[in-house]
Amino acid sequence: MRFLLRLPLDIATSFFFAASIGIAAGVVAISFSHRLGDGLKFGLPSFLIAAGGFGYFIYRTFRPARERTFASSVDVTEAIPAEAA
């Protein structure tokens, strides 16, 4: 139940953080170039990169755990005899 309550909050928080990063990058670009178009050129990619990074972090945090199969738990080095190595 906690998962269903925490995930939307984390998504909204990461969206607002990414938006603030994009706005800050746009303001810096506008202040250096004195053109509004440059603010959009730097603000939008900054927002997309930040949103992608935060989205990947949320995906890695909340993804379902994989089931462990028998084949993944077997150590391959034990199957090789010592004389063959």
ABEGO torsion letter per residue (X at the ends): XAAAAAAAAAAAAAAAAAAAAAAAAAAAAAAAAGBAAAAAAAAAAAAAAAAAAAAAAAAAAABBBBBBBAAAABBAAAABBAAAX
